[in-house]
């Protein structure tokens, strides 16, 4: 698979915190896999963890080119995992 570009993205944690407060589970179900949500919700402050995953998903969407993030299934197609080094 060829990757047509490189994607980087930054997401404001406050923005994600507001979205979580306003849309809650509907936002989580639309954007994150169950494993991603479970990981983030275990944290004392889940917003920065959701923001990091959201930024990674947006960066991947940018890297794969136009149209790769237009429907809700594409958000859940890519998943981010945390690993301990």
N, C-alpha and C positions, 0 to 999 in steps of 0.2 A: 504494500500500500504506500503510495507516495503522499507525503505531507506537503501541501503547496506553500506553507508559510510557517512562521513562528508566532505564537500567540503569548502575550503577557497581559495580565490584568490585575488591577487593584480594586478591592471592594471595601468600602467604609463599614466598619463593624456596627456603627450606629444605624446605618441604613438597613442592615440585615436585622438588627434588633427591632427596629420599627416595623419591618415587614413581618417578622415573627409575631409581634404584638397585634398587628392588624389582621393578618391572614392565617397565622398559626399552622395547624395541621394541613390545611389545604395547600399552603406553600410548600411544606415539607414533602407531601405526597407528590406534588407536581415536579419538584426539582431534584430531590435526593432519594437514593435507594434506602431501603429499610436499614441496611447495615450502616450507611453513613449517618442517618438520623439517630440510630441507637448509640453510635459512638459519640456524636456531638452532645446528645442529651445526657450522657453520663457525666459531662463536665460541669463544674460549678458555674461557669459562665459559657453556655454553648454558643453564643453569638459569634465570637471570634473564630471558632472552629467551623461553623456553618459558612462564615464569610470566606475563609480560606478555601473551602471546597467549592463554593460558588465561583470564586475568582479562578480556580483551576479549571472548572468546567467552561467558563467564558473564554479562557485562554485557549483551551482545546478547540472550542468552536471557532475562534479566530484562526487558529492554525489550519483547520480543515477547510476553511474557505466559506464563502457566502452561502447562506441557506442551510448550514449545518445545525443551527439552533432554533429553527422556526417552530417546531412543534414540541409539545411537552414530553413526548417519548424520547426525544434526543437528549434531553437533560438527564434522564434516568439511565440512558444507554451507557454513558461514561460514569465511572465510579472512582472515587479517591479513597485510598486506604492509608492509614497511619502505620508506620513501622518503627520499631525501636532499633536504633543502630548500636 
